[in-house]
Amino acid sequence: MEFLDSIPAARATAQAMRGPVRPAGHAGLAARSAVPAVTDPRAAQVRRYEGGQLVWRVQCGDMINRERCVTVLVQDDQVVLVGPPGETARLTAGQLGQLRAALNEAAKLTER
């Protein structure tokens, strides 16, 4: 049950960091088309739009092997990294590759 409780908390944290949700109109479509093509297939596995915001969610575990995730998003030309609430994120080599790919892609978005 603790895993389920952490998902809404992570979403609330990410939403609070993003600020108010803006209505999706032409600007939302333009922002989506400005996203560079995925160059690393590992990033494509974790990249999606949630509420009009591009986010990357990388699965990981905590110190007692519960499933968690690390979230990467771009806000105001800055990369935001959200870890599991009050937890430690433990990543395998593959998960670390996904996180690296997500951070690289998010960094490219902030350079525009």
N, C-alpha and C positions, 0 to 999 in steps of 0.2 A: 504494500500500500504506500510505502514511503516514496517509491519511484513515481507513482501516479501523482502524489502530492507535489513532487518537485517539478513536474512538467508545467502546471499552471504558474508556479512561482517563477520559473525561468522565463515563461512567456510574459508575465507581468513585468519582470525586470527588464526584459528586452524592449517591451512597449514603453516603459517609463523612460528608458534611455533614448528611444526614438522620438518621443514627443507625440503630439496629437496626430491622429491619422488624417491625412489629407484626402479629399475625394479624388478618385481616379478619373482623370479626364485625358485630354491630349498630352498634358505634361507627364502623366504617368506612363503613357505609351511611348513618349519620346525617351524617357529615362530608361525604360526597358530596352529599347533598341540601341541605346548608347552602351550597353553592357558588352564588353569584348567577348569574342568567341572563346569558348573554353579550350584552353591549350593543353590542359592536363586532365585526363579522363577521371582521375581521382576526385577532382573538384566537382565534376559533373554529377557524381553520385550523391553529393551532399548539398548541392546548390538548388534553391527553389525560391519562389516568391511567396511570401506570407503577408497578407494584408497590404499588397502593393510594394512591400519592402523586400529587396533581395537579401537572403540570408543563407549562410552555410551552416549546417549542423553536422558535427563530426561525433559519431558515437564513441564512447569511451567507457571506462569503468571507474569505480572509486576504490578506496583502499580495502574494502571488504567485498570486492567483486560484484557490486550492484551495477546495473546498466545506467549510464548517465550520458550526457552530451555536452560538448563545448560548442558555443554559437559564435559565429563571426558575422558582423554586419558593418556597413559603411553608413556613417551619419556625419553630416556637415564636414565632408572631406577628411574624416578621421576614421580609422579602423577601430571597431569596438569588439573586444573579445570578452565574451560572457562565459564564465565557468559554471559548473554545477553549483547551485546555491549552497554556500557553507560547506563545500566539499572539496576534495582533492580529485583532480582528473588524472587517471592513469591510462596512458595510451600505448598500444602496441606499435610496432614499426609501421605497419600499414595505416593505422589510424593517424600516426604522426605525419606520414606522407600526405594524407588527406588534409590535415590541418595546415601543413606547409603550403599545399596547393591553394587552399582557400585563402590563406593570408596573402599569398602572392597575387591572386586575382583581385582581392579586395584592395590591396596596395595600388594596383594598376588603375583601379577606378578612382582613387583619391588623387592620382597624378593628373587627371583631366581637368 
